[in-house]
Amino acid sequence: MDGPERPELELVMYGDFQCPYCTAAYPIVRRIRDRLAGRLLFAFRHFPLREIHPDAERAAEAAEAAAVQGGFWQMHDRMYESRGALSRDDLIAYTAELGLDSERVAAELDSGAHAARVRRDLDSGIASGVMGTPAFFVGGRLHTGSFDAQSLTAALEASA
């Protein structure tokens, strides 16, 4: 999670690092986070669509491996900025670029150390009605409108 301790606004995104729509949403969400800094709590939840995005689950696990080392948001950003380059070697290279222990990340990917964490997010999304990615929850409610910056910001402001 990224944001203040007592947020006025809350935005949760269920995403897939290999999803082109999530990649398109990334700069929009970044603008919203910048615009509403100090008021917004933003949380990202993993929802890898394994059937159509074969690298998505491994990418989610890599994000969690980075999180253990304090680098979740940097890894999150780096993977969305990669334009779909999410092979095992790519992921390990990104962690090295970010100054993380890439050997540790490689070992954690190989062992599936973070698979259960990713599965919990996926299960929670399914239980909450998520059908695809990106899916947004504004103030705890599934946002069914457009995910452009103006629509999401209006929904967030209306939820306050």
Sequence and secondary structure as in RCSB ss.txt:
>XXXX:A:sequence
MDGPERPELELVMYGDFQCPYCTAAYPIVRRIRDRLAGRLLFAFRHFPLREIHPDAERAAEAAEAAAVQGGFWQM
HDRMYESRGALSRDDLIAYTAELGLDSERVAAELDSGAHAARVRRDLDSGIASGVMGTPAFFVGGRLHTGSFDAQ
SLTAALEASA
>XXXX:A:secstr
 BS SS SEEEEEEE TT HHHHHHHHHHHHHHHHTTTTEEEEEEE   TTT TTHHHHHHHHHHHHHTT HHHH
HHHHHHTTT   HHHHHHHHHHTTS HHHHHHHHHHTTTHHHHHHHHHHHHHTT  SSSEEEETTEE  S  SHH
HHHHHHHHH 
